Amino acid sequence: MSNQKTQHEARLNASLDRIYHRLQWIADTEARAAWFNGFGANGELDSQRERLIQQAETVLDQLEAIGGSPKFHQG
C-alpha cells in the first residue's frame, strides 16, 4: 500500500472517529435532556445527527473506493 494511500486512509478514519464522538455527544445530550425536558429533548439536534450520518456514509464510500477499511476504535 502506498504511503499516500495510507495517509489518506488514516485521514478518513480520523474523520470517522470525529463523527462518532460528535454523534455520541448528541446521544448523551439527548438522553440527559429527556429527564429534564432540556436542550435536545425536542429534536433540536436531529438535523445535526442526520448531517453527521450522511458525512459518515460519504467517508465510508471513500474508504471503500480506495480499498481501505474502517479501523474504527472507540477512544
LUMTILUM-822215 format. One record per residue: residue number from 1; y, z, x of N, C-alpha, C, CB in turn. Coordinates in pm, 1 decimal, always signed. Glycine has a CB too. Layout:
N
<atom><k>NUM</k><n_y>Y</n_y><n_z>Z</n_z><n_x>X</n_x><ca_y>Y</ca_y><ca_z>Z</ca_z><ca_x>X</ca_x><c_y>Y</c_y><c_z>Z</c_z><c_x>X</c_x><cb_y>Y</cb_y><cb_z>Z</cb_z><cb_x>X</cb_x></atom>
...
end
This chain:
75
<atom><k>1</k><n_y>-116.9</n_y><n_z>+0.0</n_z><n_x>+85.1</n_x><ca_y>+0.0</ca_y><ca_z>+0.0</ca_z><ca_x>+0.0</ca_x><c_y>+123.0</c_y><c_z>+0.0</c_z><c_x>+89.5</c_x><cb_y>-0.1</cb_y><cb_z>+121.9</cb_z><cb_x>-96.7</cb_x></atom>
<atom><k>2</k><n_y>+217.3</n_y><n_z>-86.8</n_z><n_x>+57.6</n_x><ca_y>+335.6</ca_y><ca_z>-96.7</ca_z><ca_x>+142.5</ca_x><c_y>+423.5</c_y><c_z>+26.7</c_z><c_x>+126.3</c_x><cb_y>+415.4</cb_y><cb_z>-223.8</cb_z><cb_x>+109.3</cb_x></atom>
<atom><k>3</k><n_y>+500.0</n_y><n_z>+52.2</n_z><n_x>+230.0</n_x><ca_y>+590.3</ca_y><ca_z>+167.3</ca_z><ca_x>+228.2</ca_x><c_y>+692.7</c_y><c_z>+154.2</c_z><c_x>+116.5</c_x><cb_y>+661.2</cb_y><cb_z>+182.1</cb_z><cb_x>+363.1</cb_x></atom>
<atom><k>4</k><n_y>+741.7</n_y><n_z>+32.0</n_z><n_x>+94.1</n_x><ca_y>+839.7</ca_y><ca_z>+9.4</ca_z><ca_x>-11.7</ca_x><c_y>+779.5</c_y><c_z>+40.0</c_z><c_x>-149.4</c_x><cb_y>+891.0</cb_y><cb_z>-135.8</cb_z><cb_x>-7.0</cb_x></atom>
<atom><k>5</k><n_y>+655.6</n_y><n_z>-5.4</n_z><n_x>-169.9</n_x><ca_y>+588.2</ca_y><ca_z>+22.1</ca_z><ca_x>-297.8</ca_x><c_y>+564.8</c_y><c_z>+172.1</c_z><c_x>-313.2</c_x><cb_y>+453.2</cb_y><cb_z>-54.9</cb_z><cb_x>-307.0</cb_x></atom>
<atom><k>6</k><n_y>+525.3</n_y><n_z>+237.6</n_z><n_x>-206.1</n_x><ca_y>+501.4</ca_y><ca_z>+381.7</ca_z><ca_x>-210.1</ca_x><c_y>+629.8</c_y><c_z>+456.5</c_z><c_x>-246.4</c_x><cb_y>+447.2</cb_y><cb_z>+431.1</cb_z><cb_x>-74.5</cb_x></atom>
<atom><k>7</k><n_y>+741.0</n_y><n_z>+415.7</n_z><n_x>-186.5</n_x><ca_y>+868.2</ca_y><ca_z>+480.4</ca_z><ca_x>-216.5</ca_x><c_y>+909.0</c_y><c_z>+455.9</c_z><c_x>-361.9</c_x><cb_y>+977.5</cb_y><cb_z>+429.7</cb_z><cb_x>-121.4</cb_x></atom>
<atom><k>8</k><n_y>+889.2</n_y><n_z>+333.0</n_z><n_x>-409.8</n_x><ca_y>+922.7</ca_y><ca_z>+300.4</ca_z><ca_x>-549.0</ca_x><c_y>+836.6</c_y><c_z>+382.6</c_z><c_x>-644.7</c_x><cb_y>+903.5</cb_y><cb_z>+148.8</cb_z><cb_x>-576.0</cb_x></atom>
<atom><k>9</k><n_y>+707.7</n_y><n_z>+392.5</n_z><n_x>-613.7</n_x><ca_y>+616.6</ca_y><ca_z>+471.9</ca_z><ca_x>-696.4</ca_x><c_y>+659.6</c_y><c_z>+618.5</c_z><c_x>-696.8</c_x><cb_y>+471.2</cb_y><cb_z>+458.7</cb_z><cb_x>-645.4</cb_x></atom>
<atom><k>10</k><n_y>+700.2</n_y><n_z>+669.7</n_z><n_x>-582.2</n_x><ca_y>+745.6</ca_y><ca_z>+809.2</ca_z><ca_x>-573.1</ca_x><c_y>+871.4</c_y><c_z>+830.9</c_z><c_x>-656.7</c_x><cb_y>+772.5</cb_y><cb_z>+847.9</cb_z><cb_x>-426.2</cb_x></atom>
<atom><k>11</k><n_y>+964.7</n_y><n_z>+734.9</n_z><n_x>-653.2</n_x><ca_y>+1086.6</ca_y><ca_z>+747.3</ca_z><ca_x>-734.5</ca_x><c_y>+1053.6</c_y><c_z>+745.5</c_z><c_x>-883.2</c_x><cb_y>+1185.2</cb_y><cb_z>+634.1</cb_z><cb_x>-701.3</cb_x></atom>
<atom><k>12</k><n_y>+961.8</n_y><n_z>+657.7</n_z><n_x>-922.3</n_x><ca_y>+922.8</ca_y><ca_z>+651.5</ca_z><ca_x>-1063.6</ca_x><c_y>+856.2</c_y><c_z>+781.8</c_z><c_x>-1107.4</c_x><cb_y>+827.9</cb_y><cb_z>+532.7</cb_z><cb_x>-1088.1</cb_x></atom>
<atom><k>13</k><n_y>+770.3</n_y><n_z>+835.5</n_z><n_x>-1022.7</n_x><ca_y>+705.3</ca_y><ca_z>+962.3</ca_z><ca_x>-1055.4</ca_x><c_y>+806.4</c_y><c_z>+1076.9</c_z><c_x>-1060.3</c_x><cb_y>+595.4</cb_y><cb_z>+993.6</cb_z><cb_x>-953.2</cb_x></atom>
<atom><k>14</k><n_y>+906.7</n_y><n_z>+1072.5</n_z><n_x>-975.1</n_x><ca_y>+1012.4</ca_y><ca_z>+1174.4</ca_z><ca_x>-979.2</ca_x><c_y>+1089.9</c_y><c_z>+1163.5</c_z><c_x>-1110.5</c_x><cb_y>+1108.8</cb_y><cb_z>+1159.1</cb_z><cb_x>-857.8</cb_x></atom>
<atom><k>15</k><n_y>+1111.1</n_y><n_z>+1041.3</n_z><n_x>-1157.6</n_x><ca_y>+1177.2</ca_y><ca_z>+1021.7</ca_z><ca_x>-1286.8</ca_x><c_y>+1094.6</c_y><c_z>+1081.9</c_z><c_x>-1399.0</c_x><cb_y>+1201.3</cb_y><cb_z>+872.6</cb_z><cb_x>-1313.2</cb_x></atom>
<atom><k>16</k><n_y>+964.0</n_y><n_z>+1058.9</n_z><n_x>-1395.2</n_x><ca_y>+876.1</ca_y><ca_z>+1117.7</ca_z><ca_x>-1496.4</ca_x><c_y>+883.4</c_y><c_z>+1269.5</c_z><c_x>-1494.0</c_x><cb_y>+731.9</cb_y><cb_z>+1072.1</cb_z><cb_x>-1474.8</cb_x></atom>
<atom><k>17</k><n_y>+890.0</n_y><n_z>+1325.5</n_z><n_x>-1376.4</n_x><ca_y>+898.4</ca_y><ca_z>+1470.7</ca_z><ca_x>-1362.7</ca_x><c_y>+1027.0</c_y><c_z>+1523.7</c_z><c_x>-1425.9</c_x><cb_y>+891.3</cb_y><cb_z>+1511.1</cb_z><cb_x>-1214.7</cb_x></atom>
<atom><k>18</k><n_y>+1140.2</n_y><n_z>+1456.7</n_z><n_x>-1399.9</n_x><ca_y>+1267.8</ca_y><ca_z>+1498.8</ca_z><ca_x>-1458.5</ca_x><c_y>+1264.0</c_y><c_z>+1486.8</c_z><c_x>-1611.0</c_x><cb_y>+1384.0</cb_y><cb_z>+1414.6</cb_z><cb_x>-1401.2</cb_x></atom>
<atom><k>19</k><n_y>+1206.8</n_y><n_z>+1377.5</n_z><n_x>-1659.9</n_x><ca_y>+1195.9</ca_y><ca_z>+1357.9</ca_z><ca_x>-1804.5</ca_x><c_y>+1110.6</c_y><c_z>+1468.2</c_z><c_x>-1865.6</c_x><cb_y>+1135.8</cb_y><cb_z>+1219.1</cb_z><cb_x>-1836.9</cb_x></atom>
<atom><k>20</k><n_y>+997.6</n_y><n_z>+1498.7</n_z><n_x>-1802.5</n_x><ca_y>+909.4</ca_y><ca_z>+1605.1</ca_z><ca_x>-1851.6</ca_x><c_y>+984.3</c_y><c_z>+1738.1</c_z><c_x>-1862.3</c_x><cb_y>+787.4</cb_y><cb_z>+1620.6</cb_z><cb_x>-1759.1</cb_x></atom>
<atom><k>21</k><n_y>+1058.2</n_y><n_z>+1772.9</n_z><n_x>-1758.1</n_x><ca_y>+1128.7</ca_y><ca_z>+1901.2</ca_z><ca_x>-1756.9</ca_x><c_y>+1235.9</c_y><c_z>+1905.9</c_z><c_x>-1865.6</c_x><cb_y>+1192.1</cb_y><cb_z>+1926.1</cb_z><cb_x>-1619.2</cb_x></atom>
<atom><k>22</k><n_y>+1303.2</n_y><n_z>+1795.8</n_z><n_x>-1887.5</n_x><ca_y>+1405.0</ca_y><ca_z>+1792.9</ca_z><ca_x>-1993.0</ca_x><c_y>+1338.8</c_y><c_z>+1803.7</c_z><c_x>-2131.5</c_x><cb_y>+1489.6</cb_y><cb_z>+1662.6</cb_z><cb_x>-1983.3</cb_x></atom>
<atom><k>23</k><n_y>+1227.3</n_y><n_z>+1732.7</n_z><n_x>-2150.1</n_x><ca_y>+1156.1</ca_y><ca_z>+1743.3</ca_z><ca_x>-2277.6</ca_x><c_y>+1104.8</c_y><c_z>+1885.5</c_z><c_x>-2300.2</c_x><cb_y>+1039.1</cb_y><cb_z>+1643.9</cb_z><cb_x>-2282.0</cb_x></atom>
<atom><k>24</k><n_y>+1060.5</n_y><n_z>+1950.2</n_z><n_x>-2194.9</n_x><ca_y>+1014.7</ca_y><ca_z>+2088.6</ca_z><ca_x>-2206.8</ca_x><c_y>+1130.0</c_y><c_z>+2180.4</c_z><c_x>-2244.2</c_x><cb_y>+950.3</cb_y><cb_z>+2135.6</cb_z><cb_x>-2075.9</cb_x></atom>
<atom><k>25</k><n_y>+1247.5</n_y><n_z>+2156.4</n_z><n_x>-2184.6</n_x><ca_y>+1365.4</ca_y><ca_z>+2235.9</ca_z><ca_x>-2218.7</ca_x><c_y>+1398.2</c_y><c_z>+2218.4</c_z><c_x>-2367.2</c_x><cb_y>+1487.0</cb_y><cb_z>+2195.1</cb_z><cb_x>-2130.4</cb_x></atom>
<atom><k>26</k><n_y>+1392.7</n_y><n_z>+2094.5</n_z><n_x>-2416.6</n_x><ca_y>+1420.3</ca_y><ca_z>+2068.4</ca_z><ca_x>-2558.2</ca_x><c_y>+1320.3</c_y><c_z>+2144.3</c_z><c_x>-2645.7</c_x><cb_y>+1414.1</cb_y><cb_z>+1916.0</cb_z><cb_x>-2588.3</cb_x></atom>
<atom><k>27</k><n_y>+1192.6</n_y><n_z>+2136.2</n_z><n_x>-2612.2</n_x><ca_y>+1089.8</ca_y><ca_z>+2206.0</ca_z><ca_x>-2690.6</ca_x><c_y>+1113.6</c_y><c_z>+2356.5</c_z><c_x>-2690.6</c_x><cb_y>+949.8</cb_y><cb_z>+2175.1</cb_z><cb_x>-2635.3</cb_x></atom>
<atom><k>28</k><n_y>+1145.7</n_y><n_z>+2412.0</n_z><n_x>-2575.0</n_x><ca_y>+1173.3</ca_y><ca_z>+2556.3</ca_z><ca_x>-2565.9</ca_x><c_y>+1296.1</c_y><c_z>+2594.7</c_z><c_x>-2647.4</c_x><cb_y>+1193.2</cb_y><cb_z>+2597.9</cb_z><cb_x>-2419.5</cb_x></atom>
<atom><k>29</k><n_y>+1401.0</n_y><n_z>+2514.1</n_z><n_x>-2638.8</n_x><ca_y>+1524.2</ca_y><ca_z>+2540.1</ca_z><ca_x>-2712.5</ca_x><c_y>+1498.6</c_y><c_z>+2537.8</c_z><c_x>-2862.9</c_x><cb_y>+1631.9</cb_y><cb_z>+2437.1</cb_z><cb_x>-2675.4</cb_x></atom>
<atom><k>30</k><n_y>+1423.5</n_y><n_z>+2437.2</n_z><n_x>-2907.7</n_x><ca_y>+1393.5</ca_y><ca_z>+2427.6</ca_z><ca_x>-3049.5</ca_x><c_y>+1304.9</c_y><c_z>+2542.2</c_z><c_x>-3097.2</c_x><cb_y>+1326.8</cb_y><cb_z>+2295.3</cb_z><cb_x>-3079.3</cb_x></atom>
<atom><k>31</k><n_y>+1213.3</n_y><n_z>+2584.7</n_z><n_x>-3014.6</n_x><ca_y>+1126.4</ca_y><ca_z>+2696.5</ca_z><ca_x>-3052.0</ca_x><c_y>+1207.2</c_y><c_z>+2824.6</c_z><c_x>-3067.6</c_x><cb_y>+1015.4</cb_y><cb_z>+2716.2</cb_z><cb_x>-2947.3</cb_x></atom>
<atom><k>32</k><n_y>+1297.2</n_y><n_z>+2850.3</n_z><n_x>-2972.7</n_x><ca_y>+1382.6</ca_y><ca_z>+2969.8</ca_z><ca_x>-2982.9</ca_x><c_y>+1476.0</c_y><c_z>+2958.8</c_z><c_x>-3103.0</c_x><cb_y>+1464.9</cb_y><cb_z>+2989.4</cb_z><cb_x>-2853.1</cb_x></atom>
<atom><k>33</k><n_y>+1528.5</n_y><n_z>+2840.1</n_z><n_x>-3126.4</n_x><ca_y>+1623.8</ca_y><ca_z>+2818.8</ca_z><ca_x>-3235.3</ca_x><c_y>+1559.6</c_y><c_z>+2840.5</c_z><c_x>-3371.4</c_x><cb_y>+1682.1</cb_y><cb_z>+2678.7</cb_z><cb_x>-3227.7</cb_x></atom>
<atom><k>34</k><n_y>+1432.7</n_y><n_z>+2811.5</n_z><n_x>-3381.1</n_x><ca_y>+1363.5</ca_y><ca_z>+2826.4</ca_z><ca_x>-3509.3</ca_x><c_y>+1367.1</c_y><c_z>+2971.1</c_z><c_x>-3558.4</c_x><cb_y>+1218.4</cb_y><cb_z>+2779.1</cb_z><cb_x>-3496.9</cb_x></atom>
<atom><k>35</k><n_y>+1366.5</n_y><n_z>+3064.5</n_z><n_x>-3466.7</n_x><ca_y>+1368.7</ca_y><ca_z>+3206.1</ca_z><ca_x>-3503.9</ca_x><c_y>+1502.9</c_y><c_z>+3250.0</c_z><c_x>-3560.1</c_x><cb_y>+1334.2</cb_y><cb_z>+3291.1</cb_z><cb_x>-3384.3</cb_x></atom>
<atom><k>36</k><n_y>+1609.5</n_y><n_z>+3188.2</n_z><n_x>-3510.9</n_x><ca_y>+1743.7</ca_y><ca_z>+3235.3</ca_z><ca_x>-3545.1</ca_x><c_y>+1830.2</c_y><c_z>+3128.4</c_z><c_x>-3610.6</c_x><cb_y>+1812.5</cb_y><cb_z>+3285.9</cb_z><cb_x>-3421.7</cb_x></atom>
<atom><k>37</k><n_y>+1768.2</n_y><n_z>+3014.2</n_z><n_x>-3644.1</n_x><ca_y>+1839.9</ca_y><ca_z>+2900.8</ca_z><ca_x>-3701.2</ca_x><c_y>+1957.7</c_y><c_z>+2861.4</c_z><c_x>-3612.6</c_x><cb_y>+1888.5</cb_y><cb_z>+2933.8</cb_z><cb_x>-3842.8</cb_x></atom>
<atom><k>38</k><n_y>+1933.7</n_y><n_z>+2862.8</n_z><n_x>-3481.5</n_x><ca_y>+2037.5</ca_y><ca_z>+2828.5</ca_z><ca_x>-3385.7</ca_x><c_y>+2036.5</c_y><c_z>+2680.6</c_z><c_x>-3351.1</c_x><cb_y>+2021.4</cb_y><cb_z>+2910.4</cb_z><cb_x>-3260.4</cb_x></atom>
<atom><k>39</k><n_y>+2111.8</n_y><n_z>+2646.7</n_z><n_x>-3245.1</n_x><ca_y>+2121.9</ca_y><ca_z>+2508.6</ca_z><ca_x>-3199.0</ca_x><c_y>+1983.0</c_y><c_z>+2453.5</c_z><c_x>-3168.8</c_x><cb_y>+2212.2</cb_y><cb_z>+2499.0</cb_z><cb_x>-3074.1</cb_x></atom>
<atom><k>40</k><n_y>+1951.8</n_y><n_z>+2341.4</n_z><n_x>-3229.0</n_x><ca_y>+1821.8</ca_y><ca_z>+2278.1</ca_z><ca_x>-3210.2</ca_x><c_y>+1728.4</c_y><c_z>+2296.0</c_z><c_x>-3327.9</c_x><cb_y>+1757.0</cb_y><cb_z>+2331.8</cb_z><cb_x>-3088.0</cb_x></atom>
<atom><k>41</k><n_y>+1760.3</n_y><n_z>+2390.6</n_z><n_x>-3414.9</n_x><ca_y>+1672.3</ca_y><ca_z>+2418.7</ca_z><ca_x>-3528.8</ca_x><c_y>+1680.9</c_y><c_z>+2312.0</c_z><c_x>-3637.1</c_x><cb_y>+1706.1</cb_y><cb_z>+2553.6</cb_z><cb_x>-3588.3</cb_x></atom>
<atom><k>42</k><n_y>+1790.3</n_y><n_z>+2237.7</n_z><n_x>-3637.4</n_x><ca_y>+1813.5</ca_y><ca_z>+2141.1</ca_z><ca_x>-3744.6</ca_x><c_y>+1813.5</c_y><c_z>+1996.6</c_z><c_x>-3694.8</c_x><cb_y>+1945.0</cb_y><cb_z>+2171.2</cb_z><cb_x>-3812.9</cb_x></atom>
<atom><k>43</k><n_y>+1738.8</n_y><n_z>+1970.9</n_z><n_x>-3588.6</n_x><ca_y>+1724.2</ca_y><ca_z>+1833.6</ca_z><ca_x>-3540.7</ca_x><c_y>+1833.5</c_y><c_z>+1784.0</c_z><c_x>-3448.8</c_x><cb_y>+1716.4</cb_y><cb_z>+1744.1</cb_z><cb_x>-3654.8</cb_x></atom>
<atom><k>44</k><n_y>+1917.0</n_y><n_z>+1872.9</n_z><n_x>-3398.5</n_x><ca_y>+2026.9</ca_y><ca_z>+1830.2</ca_z><ca_x>-3311.3</ca_x><c_y>+1978.3</c_y><c_z>+1760.0</c_z><c_x>-3184.9</c_x><cb_y>+2111.4</cb_y><cb_z>+1949.4</cb_z><cb_x>-3273.2</cb_x></atom>
<atom><k>45</k><n_y>+1856.5</n_y><n_z>+1789.3</n_z><n_x>-3142.2</n_x><ca_y>+1805.5</ca_y><ca_z>+1732.4</ca_z><ca_x>-3016.6</ca_x><c_y>+1707.0</c_y><c_z>+1617.3</c_z><c_x>-3038.8</c_x><cb_y>+1738.2</cb_y><cb_z>+1841.2</cb_z><cb_x>-2934.8</cb_x></atom>
<atom><k>46</k><n_y>+1687.0</n_y><n_z>+1577.7</n_z><n_x>-3164.1</n_x><ca_y>+1589.8</ca_y><ca_z>+1471.8</ca_z><ca_x>-3194.4</ca_x><c_y>+1621.8</c_y><c_z>+1340.4</c_z><c_x>-3124.2</c_x><cb_y>+1583.9</cb_y><cb_z>+1448.6</cb_z><cb_x>-3343.8</cb_x></atom>
<atom><k>47</k><n_y>+1746.8</n_y><n_z>+1298.4</n_z><n_x>-3128.4</n_x><ca_y>+1782.2</ca_y><ca_z>+1169.5</ca_z><ca_x>-3067.4</ca_x><c_y>+1763.8</c_y><c_z>+1173.3</c_z><c_x>-2915.9</c_x><cb_y>+1927.4</cb_y><cb_z>+1132.0</cb_z><cb_x>-3101.8</cb_x></atom>
<atom><k>48</k><n_y>+1795.6</n_y><n_z>+1287.1</n_z><n_x>-2854.9</n_x><ca_y>+1777.1</ca_y><ca_z>+1301.1</ca_z><ca_x>-2710.7</ca_x><c_y>+1628.4</c_y><c_z>+1295.6</c_z><c_x>-2674.4</c_x><cb_y>+1839.5</cb_y><cb_z>+1433.1</cb_z><cb_x>-2661.1</cb_x></atom>
<atom><k>49</k><n_y>+1544.0</n_y><n_z>+1362.5</n_z><n_x>-2755.8</n_x><ca_y>+1399.9</ca_y><ca_z>+1361.1</ca_z><ca_x>-2731.0</ca_x><c_y>+1345.8</c_y><c_z>+1217.8</c_z><c_x>-2743.0</c_x><cb_y>+1326.6</cb_y><cb_z>+1455.7</cb_z><cb_x>-2830.2</cb_x></atom>
<atom><k>50</k><n_y>+1387.8</n_y><n_z>+1145.9</n_z><n_x>-2846.3</n_x><ca_y>+1342.2</ca_y><ca_z>+1008.5</ca_z><ca_x>-2865.3</ca_x><c_y>+1384.0</c_y><c_z>+919.6</c_z><c_x>-2748.0</c_x><cb_y>+1397.5</cb_y><cb_z>+952.0</cb_z><cb_x>-2996.7</cb_x></atom>
<atom><k>51</k><n_y>+1507.3</n_y><n_z>+937.0</n_z><n_x>-2701.0</n_x><ca_y>+1556.1</ca_y><ca_z>+859.1</ca_z><ca_x>-2586.7</ca_x><c_y>+1473.3</c_y><c_z>+888.4</c_z><c_x>-2461.9</c_x><cb_y>+1704.9</cb_y><cb_z>+889.6</cb_z><cb_x>-2560.0</cb_x></atom>
<atom><k>52</k><n_y>+1442.4</n_y><n_z>+1014.8</n_z><n_x>-2439.3</n_x><ca_y>+1362.8</ca_y><ca_z>+1052.9</ca_z><ca_x>-2322.3</ca_x><c_y>+1220.4</c_y><c_z>+998.3</c_z><c_x>-2331.0</c_x><cb_y>+1359.2</cb_y><cb_z>+1205.1</cb_z><cb_x>-2308.1</cb_x></atom>
<atom><k>53</k><n_y>+1162.7</n_y><n_z>+998.8</n_z><n_x>-2449.4</n_x><ca_y>+1028.3</ca_y><ca_z>+943.6</ca_z><ca_x>-2467.1</ca_x><c_y>+1029.6</c_y><c_z>+793.7</c_z><c_x>-2438.0</c_x><cb_y>+975.9</cb_y><cb_z>+970.6</cb_z><cb_x>-2610.6</cb_x></atom>
<atom><k>54</k><n_y>+1132.4</n_y><n_z>+723.5</n_z><n_x>-2484.0</n_x><ca_y>+1144.2</ca_y><ca_z>+580.6</ca_z><ca_x>-2454.9</ca_x><c_y>+1159.5</c_y><c_z>+557.0</c_z><c_x>-2304.9</c_x><cb_y>+1263.6</cb_y><cb_z>+520.0</cb_z><cb_x>-2530.7</cb_x></atom>
<atom><k>55</k><n_y>+1238.5</n_y><n_z>+641.1</n_z><n_x>-2239.2</n_x><ca_y>+1254.5</ca_y><ca_z>+629.8</ca_z><ca_x>-2093.8</ca_x><c_y>+1121.2</c_y><c_z>+650.5</c_z><c_x>-2023.6</c_x><cb_y>+1357.9</cb_y><cb_z>+731.6</cb_z><cb_x>-2042.2</cb_x></atom>
<atom><k>56</k><n_y>+1045.1</n_y><n_z>+749.3</n_z><n_x>-2067.1</n_x><ca_y>+914.7</ca_y><ca_z>+776.7</ca_z><ca_x>-2006.0</ca_x><c_y>+822.1</c_y><c_z>+656.0</c_z><c_x>-2023.0</c_x><cb_y>+850.5</cb_y><cb_z>+903.3</cb_z><cb_x>-2068.6</cb_x></atom>
<atom><k>57</k><n_y>+822.5</n_y><n_z>+595.7</n_z><n_x>-2140.1</n_x><ca_y>+738.5</ca_y><ca_z>+478.2</ca_z><ca_x>-2163.0</ca_x><c_y>+778.3</c_y><c_z>+363.3</c_z><c_x>-2071.0</c_x><cb_y>+747.6</cb_y><cb_z>+433.9</cb_z><cb_x>-2309.2</cb_x></atom>
<atom><k>58</k><n_y>+908.3</n_y><n_z>+345.4</n_z><n_x>-2051.5</n_x><ca_y>+957.2</ca_y><ca_z>+240.9</ca_z><ca_x>-1961.1</ca_x><c_y>+910.9</c_y><c_z>+267.2</c_z><c_x>-1818.0</c_x><cb_y>+1110.9</cb_y><cb_z>+232.3</cb_z><cb_x>-1966.4</cb_x></atom>
<atom><k>59</k><n_y>+923.1</n_y><n_z>+392.0</n_z><n_x>-1773.7</n_x><ca_y>+880.3</ca_y><ca_z>+428.2</ca_z><ca_x>-1637.7</ca_x><c_y>+729.2</c_y><c_z>+406.2</c_z><c_x>-1622.3</c_x><cb_y>+917.0</cb_y><cb_z>+576.5</cb_z><cb_x>-1606.2</cb_x></atom>
<atom><k>60</k><n_y>+652.1</n_y><n_z>+445.9</n_z><n_x>-1721.9</n_x><ca_y>+506.8</ca_y><ca_z>+425.0</ca_z><ca_x>-1715.0</ca_x><c_y>+472.7</c_y><c_z>+276.5</c_z><c_x>-1709.7</c_x><cb_y>+437.4</cb_y><cb_z>+490.3</cb_z><cb_x>-1835.4</cb_x></atom>
<atom><k>61</k><n_y>+545.8</n_y><n_z>+194.9</n_z><n_x>-1785.4</n_x><ca_y>+525.1</ca_y><ca_z>+49.8</ca_z><ca_x>-1778.5</ca_x><c_y>+556.5</c_y><c_z>-3.6</c_z><c_x>-1639.5</c_x><cb_y>+611.7</cb_y><cb_z>-21.7</cb_z><cb_x>-1882.7</cb_x></atom>
<atom><k>62</k><n_y>+663.0</n_y><n_z>+47.7</n_z><n_x>-1578.5</n_x><ca_y>+698.9</ca_y><ca_z>+5.0</ca_z><ca_x>-1442.9</ca_x><c_y>+591.6</c_y><c_z>+45.6</c_z><c_x>-1342.6</c_x><cb_y>+834.4</cb_y><cb_z>+64.6</cb_z><cb_x>-1401.9</cb_x></atom>
<atom><k>63</k><n_y>+539.1</n_y><n_z>+166.1</n_z><n_x>-1357.1</n_x><ca_y>+431.1</ca_y><ca_z>+210.7</ca_z><ca_x>-1268.5</ca_x><c_y>+308.8</c_y><c_z>+119.6</c_z><c_x>-1282.7</c_x><cb_y>+392.5</cb_y><cb_z>+357.4</cb_z><cb_x>-1299.7</cb_x></atom>
<atom><k>64</k><n_y>+274.3</n_y><n_z>+88.0</n_z><n_x>-1405.5</n_x><ca_y>+159.8</ca_y><ca_z>+0.7</ca_z><ca_x>-1429.9</ca_x><c_y>+182.9</c_y><c_z>-137.5</c_z><c_x>-1368.4</c_x><cb_y>+133.3</cb_y><cb_z>-12.0</cb_z><cb_x>-1581.0</cb_x></atom>
<atom><k>65</k><n_y>+305.0</n_y><n_z>-188.0</n_z><n_x>-1378.4</n_x><ca_y>+337.4</ca_y><ca_z>-320.7</ca_z><ca_x>-1326.6</ca_x><c_y>+322.0</c_y><c_z>-329.8</c_z><c_x>-1174.8</c_x><cb_y>+479.0</cb_y><cb_z>-357.9</cb_z><cb_x>-1365.5</cb_x></atom>
<atom><k>66</k><n_y>+346.3</n_y><n_z>-219.6</n_z><n_x>-1104.9</n_x><ca_y>+333.2</ca_y><ca_z>-222.6</ca_z><ca_x>-958.5</ca_x><c_y>+195.6</c_y><c_z>-174.8</c_z><c_x>-913.2</c_x><cb_y>+441.6</cb_y><cb_z>-136.3</cb_z><cb_x>-893.7</cb_x></atom>
<atom><k>67</k><n_y>+109.7</n_y><n_z>-144.6</n_z><n_x>-1009.0</n_x><ca_y>-23.4</ca_y><ca_z>-97.6</ca_z><ca_x>-973.6</ca_x><c_y>-25.9</c_y><c_z>+48.5</c_z><c_x>-932.5</c_x><cb_y>-78.9</cb_y><cb_z>-181.3</cb_z><cb_x>-863.2</cb_x></atom>
<atom><k>68</k><n_y>+79.3</n_y><n_z>+120.3</n_z><n_x>-967.0</n_x><ca_y>+86.4</ca_y><ca_z>+262.3</ca_z><ca_x>-933.9</ca_x><c_y>+25.0</c_y><c_z>+345.3</c_z><c_x>-1044.7</c_x><cb_y>+231.2</cb_y><cb_z>+305.4</cb_z><cb_x>-909.3</cb_x></atom>
<atom><k>69</k><n_y>+26.1</n_y><n_z>+473.1</n_z><n_x>-1023.9</n_x><ca_y>-26.8</ca_y><ca_z>+563.2</ca_z><ca_x>-1126.2</ca_x><c_y>+62.1</c_y><c_z>+685.6</c_z><c_x>-1134.1</c_x><cb_y>-173.7</cb_y><cb_z>+603.6</cb_z><cb_x>-1095.6</cb_x></atom>
<atom><k>70</k><n_y>+70.3</n_y><n_z>+741.9</n_z><n_x>-1253.9</n_x><ca_y>+148.1</ca_y><ca_z>+864.3</ca_z><ca_x>-1266.5</ca_x><c_y>+79.7</c_y><c_z>+978.2</c_z><c_x>-1192.8</c_x><cb_y>+168.4</cb_y><cb_z>+900.7</cb_z><cb_x>-1413.9</cb_x></atom>
<atom><k>71</k><n_y>+151.2</n_y><n_z>+1038.1</n_z><n_x>-1105.1</n_x><ca_y>+98.1</ca_y><ca_z>+1150.4</ca_z><ca_x>-1029.5</ca_x><c_y>+168.6</c_y><c_z>+1275.0</c_z><c_x>-1080.3</c_x><cb_y>+117.9</cb_y><cb_z>+1131.6</cb_z><cb_x>-874.5</cb_x></atom>
<atom><k>72</k><n_y>+169.5</n_y><n_z>+1286.6</n_z><n_x>-1210.0</n_x><ca_y>+245.5</ca_y><ca_z>+1392.3</ca_z><ca_x>-1274.8</ca_x><c_y>+184.4</c_y><c_z>+1527.2</c_z><c_x>-1243.8</c_x><cb_y>+251.6</cb_y><cb_z>+1369.9</cb_z><cb_x>-1425.6</cb_x></atom>
<atom><k>73</k><n_y>+271.7</n_y><n_z>+1618.9</n_z><n_x>-1216.9</n_x><ca_y>+230.1</ca_y><ca_z>+1757.3</ca_z><ca_x>-1198.4</ca_x><c_y>+339.8</c_y><c_z>+1847.2</c_z><c_x>-1251.9</c_x><cb_y>+200.0</cb_y><cb_z>+1788.5</cb_z><cb_x>-1048.8</cb_x></atom>
<atom><k>74</k><n_y>+298.9</n_y><n_z>+1952.3</n_z><n_x>-1312.3</n_x><ca_y>+392.9</ca_y><ca_z>+2049.2</ca_z><ca_x>-1363.2</ca_x><c_y>+436.3</c_y><c_z>+2136.8</c_z><c_x>-1246.6</c_x><cb_y>+330.9</cb_y><cb_z>+2133.6</cb_z><cb_x>-1478.5</cb_x></atom>
<atom><k>75</k><n_y>+563.7</n_y><n_z>+2151.7</n_z><n_x>-1231.0</n_x><ca_y>+606.2</ca_y><ca_z>+2235.7</ca_z><ca_x>-1120.7</ca_x><c_y>+750.0</c_y><c_z>+2263.9</c_z><c_x>-1117.4</c_x><cb_y>+569.0</cb_y><cb_z>+2176.5</cb_z><cb_x>-996.2</cb_x></atom>
end
